[in-house]
């Protein structure tokens, strides 16, 4: 009783799943993904064994369509299952068992698979696919959520709304470079879960995304003076250790440590600092 999109980035580095449902905590059950391996969604009458089994098959180089065929062939309850799979290359694949509650079906393309059951109609899956294809300029996680939002706005689960989830993986792309999980967000029980998922992703992006090197500002001159004044106003005065040490101390408390770059400052961090500090006039030349 769910709709989902499973997808791969154009460069093959990211895989992810976005899901929404009138079901408690669908994000805890539906998605699975492994960096440089693939991703899948198991739904309708969920078979949680599909997640490790499907990823194992993908690791051995089995194509998405063959993963789907193998999983459902071995499952005596396959007529009640729905499944979407994307590998490291090629088209996505989807399965909808004939006993899934209507409307149920899927649509696939190069690097993606959209599927849903108990939907208002095929327009939901069409909206998922169309929005995914139209969102090629968006960051990967935002593109998944934009597609999910389009499916929700097209009608979504005909029983209503309750939960949503987003899982994105990339080799070394997680927190501190120590894991492959780039994004793992869930809205377990909410009247407007897709909108709430979008809000959480925006917060996650602000806190944990790596800064764009092209936008970094040198932590010197007027910029350093402003940062020092803002930090002092927040109770983090600059000591003999310098402005950067005070900035690191404050940023750690604000959970912005992933955006720190030695000798420079991310404009996202500076904007947040300006927003939370008592008013301090910016030096005329500060950006």
C-alpha positions as CSV (number, residue, x, y, z in Angstrom):
1,X,0.0,0.0,0.0
2,X,2.8,2.3,-1.1
3,X,4.4,4.2,-3.9
4,X,8.1,4.5,-4.4
5,X,10.9,5.4,-6.8
6,X,14.2,3.5,-6.9
7,X,17.0,5.3,-8.9
8,X,20.6,5.7,-9.8
9,X,22.5,9.0,-10.5
10,X,23.6,9.6,-14.0
11,X,27.3,9.1,-13.0
12,X,26.4,5.8,-11.2
13,X,27.9,7.0,-7.9
14,X,24.6,7.4,-6.0
15,X,21.7,5.0,-5.5
16,X,18.5,5.8,-3.6
17,X,14.9,5.1,-2.8
18,X,12.1,7.5,-1.9
19,X,8.8,6.0,-0.6
20,X,5.4,7.2,0.8
21,X,2.5,5.3,2.1
22,X,-0.6,5.2,4.3
23,X,1.3,2.8,6.5
24,X,3.2,3.4,9.7
25,X,7.0,3.9,9.2
26,X,7.1,2.6,5.6
27,X,10.7,3.9,5.4
28,X,11.7,1.3,7.9
29,X,10.6,-1.6,5.7
30,X,10.6,-0.7,2.0
31,X,14.0,0.6,1.0
32,X,17.4,-1.1,0.7
33,X,20.6,0.2,-1.0
34,X,24.3,-0.4,-1.1
35,X,26.9,1.9,-2.6
36,X,28.2,0.9,-6.0
37,X,25.8,-2.1,-5.9
38,X,22.2,-0.9,-6.3
39,X,18.9,-0.2,-4.6
40,X,15.5,-1.8,-4.3
41,X,12.0,-1.3,-2.8
42,X,9.9,-4.1,-1.5
43,X,6.2,-3.2,-0.9
44,X,2.6,-4.3,-1.1
45,X,2.8,-7.5,1.1
46,X,6.4,-6.7,2.0
47,X,9.0,-9.5,1.9
48,X,11.9,-8.2,3.9
49,X,14.1,-11.1,2.7
50,X,14.1,-9.4,-0.7
51,X,16.4,-6.7,0.7
52,X,19.5,-8.7,1.6
53,X,18.8,-11.3,-1.2
54,X,18.4,-8.6,-3.8
55,X,21.5,-6.7,-2.9
56,X,23.5,-10.0,-2.8
57,X,22.4,-10.7,-6.4
58,X,23.2,-7.2,-7.5
59,X,26.7,-7.5,-5.9
60,X,27.4,-10.6,-8.2
61,X,26.6,-8.5,-11.3
62,X,23.0,-9.8,-11.9
63,X,21.0,-7.3,-13.9
64,X,18.0,-5.6,-12.3
65,X,15.5,-7.5,-14.4
66,X,17.1,-10.8,-13.5
67,X,17.2,-9.9,-9.8
68,X,13.4,-9.3,-9.9
69,X,12.8,-12.5,-11.8
70,X,14.9,-14.5,-9.4
71,X,13.3,-13.1,-6.2
72,X,9.7,-13.5,-7.3
73,X,10.3,-16.9,-8.9
74,X,11.4,-18.3,-5.5
75,X,8.6,-16.6,-3.6
76,X,5.3,-18.6,-3.2
77,X,3.6,-15.3,-2.2
78,X,4.8,-13.4,-5.3
79,X,1.3,-12.6,-6.5
80,X,1.0,-10.3,-3.4
81,X,4.4,-8.6,-3.8
82,X,5.6,-5.5,-5.4
83,X,9.3,-4.8,-6.1
84,X,11.5,-2.2,-7.8
85,X,15.2,-2.7,-8.5
86,X,18.0,-0.6,-9.9
87,X,21.6,-1.9,-10.4
88,X,24.9,-0.2,-11.3
89,X,24.0,0.0,-15.0
90,X,21.1,-0.5,-17.3
91,X,17.4,-0.1,-16.9
92,X,15.5,-0.5,-13.7
93,X,13.0,-3.3,-13.3
94,X,9.7,-3.6,-11.5
95,X,7.3,-6.4,-10.5
96,X,3.6,-6.1,-9.5
97,X,1.9,-9.3,-8.4
98,X,-1.6,-9.8,-9.8
99,X,-3.1,-10.0,-6.3
100,X,-1.9,-6.5,-5.3
101,X,-4.7,-4.1,-4.5
102,X,-5.6,-1.8,-7.4
103,X,-4.6,0.5,-8.8
104,X,-1.2,-1.2,-8.9
105,X,1.6,-1.1,-11.4
106,X,5.0,0.2,-12.3
107,X,7.1,2.1,-14.9
108,X,10.8,1.8,-15.6
109,X,13.6,3.5,-17.5
110,X,17.3,3.8,-17.6
111,X,18.5,3.8,-14.0
112,X,15.1,4.0,-12.4
113,X,11.9,2.1,-11.4
114,X,8.6,3.6,-10.1
115,X,5.9,1.5,-8.7
116,X,2.8,1.6,-6.4
117,X,-0.3,-0.1,-5.2
118,X,-3.6,1.0,-3.7
119,X,-3.1,4.2,-5.7
120,X,-5.7,6.6,-7.0
121,X,-4.6,5.5,-10.5
122,X,-1.8,5.1,-13.0
123,X,-1.2,8.9,-13.0
124,X,0.7,8.5,-9.7
125,X,3.4,6.3,-11.2
126,X,3.4,8.4,-14.3
127,X,4.0,11.5,-12.2
128,X,6.8,9.8,-10.3
129,X,8.6,8.9,-13.6
130,X,7.9,12.2,-15.3
131,X,9.2,14.2,-12.4
132,X,12.3,12.1,-12.1
133,X,13.1,12.6,-15.8
134,X,12.4,16.3,-15.6
135,X,14.6,16.8,-12.5
136,X,18.0,16.0,-13.9
137,X,19.5,19.4,-12.8
138,X,18.5,18.8,-9.1
139,X,20.8,17.3,-6.6
140,X,20.1,13.5,-6.4
141,X,18.3,13.4,-3.0
142,X,16.2,16.5,-3.9
143,X,15.4,14.9,-7.2
144,X,14.0,11.8,-5.5
145,X,11.9,13.9,-3.1
146,X,10.6,16.1,-6.0
147,X,9.5,12.9,-7.8
148,X,7.8,11.6,-4.6
149,X,6.1,15.0,-4.2
150,X,4.8,14.8,-7.8
151,X,3.4,11.3,-7.1
152,X,1.7,12.5,-3.9
153,X,0.2,15.5,-5.7
154,X,-1.1,13.3,-8.5
155,X,-3.2,11.3,-5.9
156,X,-0.8,9.0,-4.1
157,X,-2.1,6.3,-1.9
158,X,-5.8,6.3,-2.2
159,X,-6.3,5.6,1.5
160,X,-4.5,8.7,2.5
161,X,-1.1,9.8,3.9
162,X,0.9,8.6,6.9
163,X,4.6,8.1,6.3
164,X,7.6,8.7,3.9
165,X,11.2,7.8,3.7
166,X,14.4,8.6,1.8
167,X,17.6,6.5,1.6
168,X,20.6,7.6,-0.4
169,X,24.0,5.8,-0.5
170,X,27.4,6.7,-2.1
171,X,30.8,5.2,-1.4
172,X,32.4,7.2,1.4
173,X,29.6,9.8,1.1
174,X,28.3,9.5,4.7
175,X,29.0,11.6,7.8
176,X,32.7,12.2,8.1
177,X,33.4,10.0,5.1
178,X,33.1,7.0,7.5
179,X,30.0,5.4,6.0
180,X,28.2,5.1,2.6
181,X,24.8,6.4,3.9
182,X,24.5,9.9,2.6
183,X,20.8,10.4,3.6
184,X,18.6,8.2,5.8
185,X,15.5,10.2,6.7
186,X,12.1,8.9,7.8
187,X,8.7,10.5,8.6
188,X,7.0,7.7,10.4
189,X,3.5,9.1,11.2
190,X,2.5,12.6,9.9
191,X,-0.5,14.1,8.2
192,X,1.6,15.4,5.4
193,X,4.7,13.1,5.3
194,X,6.1,14.0,1.9
195,X,6.2,17.7,2.7
196,X,7.7,16.9,6.1
197,X,10.3,14.7,4.4
198,X,11.2,17.7,2.1
199,X,11.6,19.9,5.2
200,X,13.9,17.3,6.9
201,X,16.0,17.0,3.7
202,X,16.5,20.8,3.6
203,X,17.7,20.7,7.2
204,X,20.0,17.7,6.5
205,X,21.4,19.5,3.4
206,X,22.2,22.6,5.4
207,X,23.9,20.7,8.2
208,X,25.7,17.9,6.5
209,X,26.3,18.6,2.8
210,X,29.8,19.2,1.8
211,X,30.5,22.8,0.9
212,X,30.9,23.9,-2.7
213,X,34.6,24.8,-3.1
214,X,33.7,27.5,-5.7
215,X,31.8,29.5,-3.1
216,X,34.2,29.3,-0.1
217,X,35.3,32.6,1.4
218,X,38.8,33.2,2.8
219,X,38.6,33.5,6.6
220,X,40.6,36.7,6.6
221,X,40.2,40.5,6.5
222,X,36.6,41.8,6.8
223,X,35.1,38.3,6.7
224,X,37.3,37.2,9.7
225,X,36.4,40.4,11.5
226,X,32.7,39.9,11.1
227,X,32.9,36.2,12.1
228,X,34.9,37.2,15.2
229,X,32.2,39.8,16.1
230,X,29.4,37.4,15.5
231,X,31.0,34.6,17.6
232,X,31.7,37.0,20.4
233,X,28.1,38.1,20.4
234,X,27.1,34.4,20.8
235,X,29.5,33.9,23.7
236,X,32.3,32.4,21.7
237,X,35.0,35.1,21.9
238,X,38.1,34.8,19.9
239,X,41.1,33.9,22.1
240,X,44.8,33.5,21.4
241,X,43.9,30.4,19.4
242,X,42.4,32.6,16.7
243,X,39.1,33.1,14.9
244,X,39.1,29.7,13.2
245,X,39.4,27.9,16.6
246,X,36.4,29.8,17.9
247,X,34.5,29.0,14.7
248,X,35.3,25.3,15.0
249,X,34.0,25.3,18.6
250,X,30.8,27.0,17.7
251,X,30.2,25.0,14.6
252,X,30.5,21.8,16.5
253,X,27.7,22.8,18.8
254,X,25.6,23.8,15.8
255,X,26.2,20.4,14.1
256,X,27.9,22.2,11.2
257,X,31.2,20.5,11.4
258,X,30.8,18.8,8.0
259,X,30.9,22.3,6.4
260,X,34.2,23.4,7.9
261,X,37.2,24.0,5.7
262,X,40.6,25.1,7.1
263,X,41.3,28.7,6.5
264,X,38.0,29.4,4.8
265,X,34.3,29.6,5.6
266,X,31.3,28.2,3.8
267,X,28.7,30.9,2.9
268,X,26.0,28.6,4.3
269,X,27.8,28.6,7.7
270,X,28.2,32.4,7.6
271,X,24.6,32.9,6.7
272,X,23.5,30.6,9.6
273,X,25.9,32.4,12.0
274,X,24.5,35.8,10.9
275,X,21.0,34.4,11.5
276,X,21.5,33.1,15.0
277,X,23.8,35.9,16.4
278,X,22.5,39.1,17.9
279,X,22.6,41.9,15.3
280,X,26.2,42.8,14.4
281,X,26.7,45.2,11.5
282,X,28.7,43.4,8.7
283,X,31.9,45.1,7.5
284,X,31.2,46.8,4.2
285,X,33.4,44.5,2.2
286,X,32.2,41.2,3.8
287,X,30.3,38.9,1.4
